[in-house]
Amino acid sequence: MPKKGFTEGVHSDKEELKCVDVPIPVVHQTDVLIIGAGMAGMTAAIEASDRGAEVILVDKGPFARSGASGINWGHWFITELENPPFPKTPDGIFGWLMVWNEGIGNQKLMRSLAERIFEEKRALWTENTGSLCMRKAPDQVEFVPNTSAVYNALYPWMIGEEVKRRGIPVFERNMVTSLLSHSGVVVGATSVDIKTGGFNVFRAKSVIVATGPLGWLYGWYGVSALTPCQPECTGDGHALLYRAEAELQNMEFGHGEMYGLTPPTLAGSLGGAMATASSPDIADSVCNKDGEFFLKQDSNLSDFKKVTFTYGSLYKAVNEQIKSGKGGPNGGVFFNAKTGWEKNAWRPCLVRAKEYLGWDACAEPVEVMPSLYTYGNSSLIQANINENNETNVPGLYATGMAGMAFDGSTWGMRAGREAAKRAAGIEQEEIDPQQPIRERDRVYGILERNPRNPLRPHVIRHRVQKLATEYIALDRNDKGLRKCIAEIERIRKEDYPRMWVASKKHTWNREFLEALETEFMIDVQEMIARSALMRTESRSTHYRSDYPDRDDQNWLANVYIKRVNGKMKAEKRPVVATEISPEKIRGMLP
Amino acid sequence: MTQEKVFAKVFRYDPATDGKPYYKIYELPWKPYLSVLEVLVKIYEDYEDIVFDYGCRAVWCGRCGMMVNGKPVLACMTPVKPGEITIEPLKGFPVIRDMIVDRSKVKAKLHSIMPYLLRQQPMEEMPVVPMATYEKMCGIYRCTECLLCYTVCPALKDDMKLARFAGPAAMLRIGMRYYDPRDEGDRVAQAVKEGLEHCTMCGKCHKVCYMGMESARGLPSIQGPPGLFYIDHLAVLGDLREAAEERGLLLPKKSRKGAKKPKRGESVA
C-alpha cells in the first residue's frame, strides 16, 4: 500500500535532515559551450571545432539518443534532391515559409535561412559524418532518409559518432541550471551531473543554447505529456534564455499533430494512433464520437494540399465538435484507423502496439488530441536572434528548437561558426567566483528543504502540465488564459516553496532532477500563457475561441517576452518586414 | 467484483547504502494495457523513490531495457497481467541504482569499433550505393543501443568487458560498414579481430531485438520510396563470416555444418 502521505511528502522536525553533502564545483574552461546535444547542438559543435575552437557539449539525456532528436524526424532541407517536396530556389523556399507561418515570420531570418539551405552542401555534409543518402549518380541525390523515428536513427547517431571521433568532450546527463554572466555578458554556465550528483562550472567565451522543445509541458497522461518528445523536453533552454534576459518570441505557437490519448502508456507516443495535419488521409480518419468525419464537411479541410488548410482551421473544427458534445470522454476527438491508416505512413507504429502490448488501434476509433511536438509552428523562431544566431545578450547564441524550430541543423551550423569566430577574437571574461557558489547552494538547497506542508516535485509539475490541457491546448480564450496565469502565479508563490524531495541521494536522483526542471517549467508555461493572451486573433497553430478569425490589420505582428527587473513582460511589435510589406503580405495570404 | 491487482516484485539496490540488493513487492490496481513502465511510474509517484530511465514510450529509443520475469524487454511496450511480475535491471551489467545499469563499457566499444565512415578519397568521388545495400544498411541504422542482445548473447559468456567478443551490436556496426561501398576500412579483418569466431549463429540476439521483426518493416512511406527496414542479425553476421572464411581469416566451423545461412527476410523463430 502507498505510504501514507508519501505523494504529498513528509515533514520532519528533526534537524538531521538538513545536513546534505554539497559537492565542490569542478571548473571546465572552453571557447564555445553548447547546451543541448541534439541535431542543432551537435552540428554546431562540429562546425565550431572545424574552425579551431575548443568545444564542450552538455546534454541532459543520453548523448545523441534523447530529447527531440532521439525520436526526431531529422528534417533537413536537402536541396540536391531529385524530387524535393519543397521549392528548388531560395525565393521559392522564402515564399513557402511566408505562407506556412501565415505572414508573421521574421523576413530577414527567413531569407537568411533560405539562402543558407542552398549554400551548405548538406547531403555531402551528412555523408561525411557517415550517414547515407541514396544517390543516382555521385552528384545526384535521389533520396535522403529523413527521419529517425519512423525510418531510422540515422542523423543523431551518426553526427554523435562524429562528435565523439573529434574528441569533443560531452557531458551527458548533465542538467544546466543557470547561465553565468559578468557585466551583462554571458561567460559560462553551471550544471548538475545526474549520474553522480556532481556540480560543474563551465567558463566559456561564447555560449550556445541548443536545447529542445517544450513537449513535456503539455498535459500529463500517466507516463508522459501529450508529446512524442522524450522527458528531457521541459523547456530548460527557453527558461535559461529568459533568465539571462534574452528576448523570446512567438511562444504562443504550438505545433501539433493529433496523437492518441489512450491507453496511457502510449499517450502522445509514436506507438499510439495518430493523424497528421499534413497526411492526405486526415479527413478520412478523424471523426467525432458519432463516427462522423467532420473534416470532410469543410471543403477547406478535406484536402491538405489546399493552402487554406492550416493547423488553426483544424483546431477550430475539432474544438467545435468537442464544444457541441461530440468529443470523447478524455476531451478529444477520434481517429479511425480503419479508414485512415491503410494509407498512412504511421502504420508500423500501430503494428508494434498490437504486437507487443496487445493493443489494437484498429479495433475501434481511438481518442486523439492535438499534441505538442515543438513550439513555434515549426517555422517561427523562438529566441529573438539575428541572422548570426546571436541573441540580444552578448556572448549568448541560440539555435535548435529553443531558437529555431525548423531545420535546427542549418541554424546549428551558423551558430557554431559565429560562436567560434567570437571566441577567437576575445579573451575569456572573468567570472565572479561567488556566482557559481551561490548557484550551487541554491541547487543543492532543494535537497535540504524541509517545508511544513511538503509536496513532491511531480505533484507540482503535474499541476503545471495540466494547465496546458485545460487552458492552452485547444480552446484558448481570454478568461481561461487569465485563470491560467493566475494559477501559475499561485503555484510559484504557494506550491513551489512547499516542494520537498524525498531522496537526498546524489547518484541518479530522479526527483532532484524533476525538482530542478519544475522551476523552469513554471516560467515557460507562463511565457506561453502570456503570449497567447496577448494575441487576440487566431493564426496558424494559435487558436482563440473568442477571436476565431485571423486579424491581418492588427496582428501582422509578433509577441516578444522578456524579463525586465525580474518580471515577465510581453510586448507586441510589428513583423520584421525587410522584403515584403505588410500590405503585400495581406494580399498573399489565403 | 473486486478489482484485479498486480504484485510487482521489484529489484532495489543502491550500492552506496545497501549492503546487497533486495526485492520489494508493491501492490497496484490492474487495468487493461497496463505496461511495466506505467507500473514503475506509479511506484515512483505513489510508493517510493525508485530510479529508472525511459524516453519515447514506443520502443524507438531503447532507454527502458530491463528484465521482466527474467526476460530482457523494453518496459514501455511490455504488458502486465494481473498477478505477480518481477522487474529487474538488465542482466549482466553492473547496477548503478535500481533499474539503472552501467552501459558505458559497451557504449565505448560501440564507438571504438569506428562505426563512422573510414574514407580517405574525396567524398565527391564516392561510389553510388546500390539500393539493395542501402536497404541492408538502413536496417542496421535502426539499432537503438538498448543492449538487450548483450544480455542474451552466449558468445559473450557474461564478459561485459567484451575482450573476447565485441557483441552483436558492435558486429552489426562493423557489418554496416562492410556493406558500405564508400568505406575503405578492412571491416572483415576487424570483425575477426573483434571475435567473430565466437559467434555461434544461435540467433538469440535477433529474437530479443525490437527492430528485428518483419512486422517492424511496415508499408512504404508516403514521403519517399523505402519504408521501414529491420535488422537481420544473422544475415549480417553470416555475410561477415562468409567473407572471412573466403579470405582464410576464419576456418569453417565444423559445428556449424548443419546450420544454413538464413535468407534475408526469413524468420528465425
HADDOCK unambig.tbl for C-alpha pairs under 7 A between the chains (distance, minus, plus):
assign (segid A and resid 1 and name CA) (segid B and resid 27 and name CA) 6.23 0.50 0.50
assign (segid A and resid 2 and name CA) (segid B and resid 46 and name CA) 5.79 0.50 0.50
assign (segid A and resid 2 and name CA) (segid B and resid 47 and name CA) 4.72 0.50 0.50
assign (segid A and resid 3 and name CA) (segid B and resid 47 and name CA) 5.93 0.50 0.50
assign (segid A and resid 6 and name CA) (segid B and resid 46 and name CA) 6.52 0.50 0.50
assign (segid A and resid 6 and name CA) (segid B and resid 47 and name CA) 6.72 0.50 0.50
assign (segid A and resid 7 and name CA) (segid B and resid 45 and name CA) 6.34 0.50 0.50
assign (segid A and resid 7 and name CA) (segid B and resid 46 and name CA) 5.34 0.50 0.50
assign (segid A and resid 65 and name CA) (segid B and resid 61 and name CA) 6.69 0.50 0.50
assign (segid A and resid 70 and name CA) (segid B and resid 61 and name CA) 6.52 0.50 0.50
assign (segid A and resid 71 and name CA) (segid B and resid 60 and name CA) 6.84 0.50 0.50
assign (segid A and resid 71 and name CA) (segid B and resid 61 and name CA) 6.80 0.50 0.50
assign (segid A and resid 128 and name CA) (segid B and resid 123 and name CA) 6.97 0.50 0.50
assign (segid A and resid 129 and name CA) (segid B and resid 116 and name CA) 6.65 0.50 0.50
assign (segid A and resid 129 and name CA) (segid B and resid 117 and name CA) 6.91 0.50 0.50
assign (segid A and resid 130 and name CA) (segid B and resid 116 and name CA) 4.92 0.50 0.50
assign (segid A and resid 130 and name CA) (segid B and resid 117 and name CA) 4.66 0.50 0.50
assign (segid A and resid 134 and name CA) (segid B and resid 129 and name CA) 6.73 0.50 0.50
assign (segid A and resid 135 and name CA) (segid B and resid 128 and name CA) 5.84 0.50 0.50
assign (segid A and resid 135 and name CA) (segid B and resid 129 and name CA) 6.82 0.50 0.50
assign (segid A and resid 136 and name CA) (segid B and resid 128 and name CA) 6.76 0.50 0.50
assign (segid A and resid 137 and name CA) (segid B and resid 128 and name CA) 6.02 0.50 0.50
assign (segid A and resid 138 and name CA) (segid B and resid 124 and name CA) 6.86 0.50 0.50
assign (segid A and resid 138 and name CA) (segid B and resid 125 and name CA) 6.56 0.50 0.50
assign (segid A and resid 138 and name CA) (segid B and resid 126 and name CA) 6.43 0.50 0.50
assign (segid A and resid 138 and name CA) (segid B and resid 127 and name CA) 6.56 0.50 0.50
assign (segid A and resid 138 and name CA) (segid B and resid 128 and name CA) 5.94 0.50 0.50
assign (segid A and resid 149 and name CA) (segid B and resid 60 and name CA) 6.30 0.50 0.50
assign (segid A and resid 151 and name CA) (segid B and resid 227 and name CA) 6.96 0.50 0.50
assign (segid A and resid 151 and name CA) (segid B and resid 228 and name CA) 5.22 0.50 0.50
assign (segid A and resid 152 and name CA) (segid B and resid 138 and name CA) 6.76 0.50 0.50
assign (segid A and resid 152 and name CA) (segid B and resid 141 and name CA) 5.70 0.50 0.50
assign (segid A and resid 152 and name CA) (segid B and resid 142 and name CA) 4.60 0.50 0.50
assign (segid A and resid 153 and name CA) (segid B and resid 141 and name CA) 5.89 0.50 0.50
assign (segid A and resid 153 and name CA) (segid B and resid 142 and name CA) 5.37 0.50 0.50
assign (segid A and resid 154 and name CA) (segid B and resid 141 and name CA) 5.79 0.50 0.50
assign (segid A and resid 158 and name CA) (segid B and resid 116 and name CA) 6.85 0.50 0.50
assign (segid A and resid 161 and name CA) (segid B and resid 111 and name CA) 6.94 0.50 0.50
assign (segid A and resid 161 and name CA) (segid B and resid 116 and name CA) 6.59 0.50 0.50
assign (segid A and resid 222 and name CA) (segid B and resid 38 and name CA) 6.94 0.50 0.50
assign (segid A and resid 223 and name CA) (segid B and resid 38 and name CA) 6.01 0.50 0.50
assign (segid A and resid 223 and name CA) (segid B and resid 41 and name CA) 6.43 0.50 0.50
assign (segid A and resid 228 and name CA) (segid B and resid 56 and name CA) 6.51 0.50 0.50
assign (segid A and resid 229 and name CA) (segid B and resid 56 and name CA) 6.66 0.50 0.50
assign (segid A and resid 230 and name CA) (segid B and resid 55 and name CA) 4.64 0.50 0.50
assign (segid A and resid 230 and name CA) (segid B and resid 56 and name CA) 5.31 0.50 0.50
assign (segid A and resid 231 and name CA) (segid B and resid 55 and name CA) 5.95 0.50 0.50
assign (segid A and resid 263 and name CA) (segid B and resid 33 and name CA) 6.52 0.50 0.50
assign (segid A and resid 265 and name CA) (segid B and resid 35 and name CA) 6.45 0.50 0.50
assign (segid A and resid 265 and name CA) (segid B and resid 38 and name CA) 6.22 0.50 0.50
assign (segid A and resid 265 and name CA) (segid B and resid 57 and name CA) 6.84 0.50 0.50
assign (segid A and resid 265 and name CA) (segid B and resid 76 and name CA) 6.98 0.50 0.50
assign (segid A and resid 266 and name CA) (segid B and resid 57 and name CA) 6.31 0.50 0.50
assign (segid A and resid 269 and name CA) (segid B and resid 56 and name CA) 6.37 0.50 0.50
assign (segid A and resid 269 and name CA) (segid B and resid 57 and name CA) 5.91 0.50 0.50
assign (segid A and resid 269 and name CA) (segid B and resid 58 and name CA) 6.06 0.50 0.50
assign (segid A and resid 270 and name CA) (segid B and resid 58 and name CA) 5.76 0.50 0.50
assign (segid A and resid 271 and name CA) (segid B and resid 58 and name CA) 4.69 0.50 0.50
assign (segid A and resid 345 and name CA) (segid B and resid 221 and name CA) 4.94 0.50 0.50
assign (segid A and resid 345 and name CA) (segid B and resid 222 and name CA) 5.91 0.50 0.50
assign (segid A and resid 347 and name CA) (segid B and resid 218 and name CA) 6.52 0.50 0.50
assign (segid A and resid 348 and name CA) (segid B and resid 216 and name CA) 5.95 0.50 0.50
assign (segid A and resid 348 and name CA) (segid B and resid 217 and name CA) 6.81 0.50 0.50
assign (segid A and resid 348 and name CA) (segid B and resid 218 and name CA) 4.68 0.50 0.50
assign (segid A and resid 351 and name CA) (segid B and resid 215 and name CA) 6.92 0.50 0.50
assign (segid A and resid 352 and name CA) (segid B and resid 216 and name CA) 6.94 0.50 0.50
assign (segid A and resid 356 and name CA) (segid B and resid 77 and name CA) 5.85 0.50 0.50
assign (segid A and resid 356 and name CA) (segid B and resid 78 and name CA) 6.27 0.50 0.50
assign (segid A and resid 357 and name CA) (segid B and resid 33 and name CA) 6.55 0.50 0.50
assign (segid A and resid 357 and name CA) (segid B and resid 77 and name CA) 5.30 0.50 0.50
assign (segid A and resid 357 and name CA) (segid B and resid 78 and name CA) 5.75 0.50 0.50
assign (segid A and resid 357 and name CA) (segid B and resid 79 and name CA) 5.17 0.50 0.50
assign (segid A and resid 359 and name CA) (segid B and resid 33 and name CA) 6.79 0.50 0.50
assign (segid A and resid 503 and name CA) (segid B and resid 49 and name CA) 6.63 0.50 0.50
assign (segid A and resid 508 and name CA) (segid B and resid 51 and name CA) 6.96 0.50 0.50
assign (segid A and resid 510 and name CA) (segid B and resid 51 and name CA) 6.32 0.50 0.50
